């Protein structure tokens, strides 16, 4: 893994506003839900606001393994790792923004507010040409020639 690949992965994550968080429920079923993305910290830890007594907290307590999926314009990222619930008011203050208030109208002092900390282990990204015309030309060419699309973009899998 190169530093530039790692940097690209985190830049892609930071540009995407919503992540799909998948947790494992008690019976083993997978449960995915959208979560508002916060910027990754310098160590690569990913943070999300959530409820202390909600489904995310219950699932993470039972099984800390999580997966995150991100999709943006020409960018897709998948990350897996371990999660834990954090109840640190200083960290909540540091990460708080007015955007978060949409989900927590009682503000950062809401007693049910907590943070989900995700320590990524593996990440993978796919980046595609952003111009729709370029993608369309590639798909038409593949259809006419019967060959696979030859330039679908860049794909990297990284140990984080």
N, C-alpha and C positions, 0 to 999 in steps of 0.2 A: 504494500500500500504506500503510495506516495503522499506527501503532505498536500500536494495540489488536488489529488483525488478526494482526500478527507475534507479539505476546504470546500471543494465543489459540492460534496454531499451536504455539508452543513449550510452552505449558502442556499442550496435548493430548499432545504427544510425551512430556513428562516423566511424564504419568500412565499411560503404556502401558509395560509391562515388557519386552515382546519386539517386536523389529522384524524384518521380513523384508528381508534385504540381498540385492540382486541385483547380481552382477558379470558381466563379460563374459569368457568363457574364450578361450583362444588361438585356437580355430577360429571364434569368433564366437558360439557358443551362450551363452544366458543361463543363469546358475546362481543360484537363490535358496536362501537358508538362514536359519534363525532365529538372531538374535543378541540377547543380553541388553542392553537399553538402559541407558545411563548418562545422567544429567542433562546437558542441553546446557550449554555454558559461556556466559559473558556475551556473547561475540561471536557466538553461534549455532552454533559448531562442535559436531558430534556425535561422541561417542567410544564405542568398543567394544573390549573385550578379545578378543584372538585369538592364534593361534599364529604365530610367526615363519616357520615352514616349512610352514604349512598352505595349503589351497586359496585362502583369501581373499587371503593375501599374494601368492601366485603370480599370481592373476587381476588384482589391483590393480597389480602391477608391469608386467604386460603391457598393461593398459588401466585407467586410474584412474577412468573414468566408472562411477558406481554409482547405484543407486536404492534407496530405503528405503520400505517400506510398513508402516504401523502400523494396528492395528485394536483398538479398545476399546469399551466400552459406549457406544453412540451416537456414536462418534467414529472417523473414518478420516482418515489423513494419508499423503500421498505426498510424498517429497522426492527430488530428484536433485541430483547435484553431483560433485565430485572427491574422491577418497580418496587417502590415503597412509599408509604404515606408519611408526609412530613407535616408537623404541626408547629412550625417555627414562625412566629409573628413577624420577626425581622425580615425573614425571607419573603413572606407574603407582602410586606410593605415594599420591599425592593422590586418585586415583580408586578405589583398592582398597576393597573392602568384603567382609565375610564371605560375602555372597551369591555373589561371583565365585569363591570357593573351590570351589563345586560343580562348576565347569568346569575349574578349575586347582587340583587337590588339593595340589600341591607349593607352593602359595602364591605370593605376589607376587615371590619371588626365583627362581621357575622360569625357567631360562635361555631357554626357548622362548616365554616370554610377551612379547607386544607389544601395542601399541595400534593400532587403526584410527582414523584421524582423517578425518572427512568434513566438507568445507566445502560446505554447501548453496548451490545457486544458485537453485533454484525449489522452492517448496513449495505444496501444495494441501491443503485440508482440507474435510471434510464433517462437519457435526455435525447430529444428528437428535434429535428429542424423546426423552428418555431413558425416559419411561414407556412400557412395552410396550402398555398399554391405549390410549394416544394413537395409537401407530403402528397398532395393530389397527383402531381406529375409522377412521383415514384409509384403510387398505387396503380395508376393507369398503365404505366410502362410494364409493371409486373403482370397485370391482367392481359395485356396484349402479347407479351412474350411467353407467358406461362411460367416465368421464373419468379422466385421469391424477391421481395423488395430488397434491393442490394444495400441501400443506405438508410437503415432505420434509426440511426443515431448511435449514441454511446451507451455502453452498459458496463458497470464496474461493481464488483462485490468486494467489500472491505471488512477486515477485522477492526473493530473500534476499541 
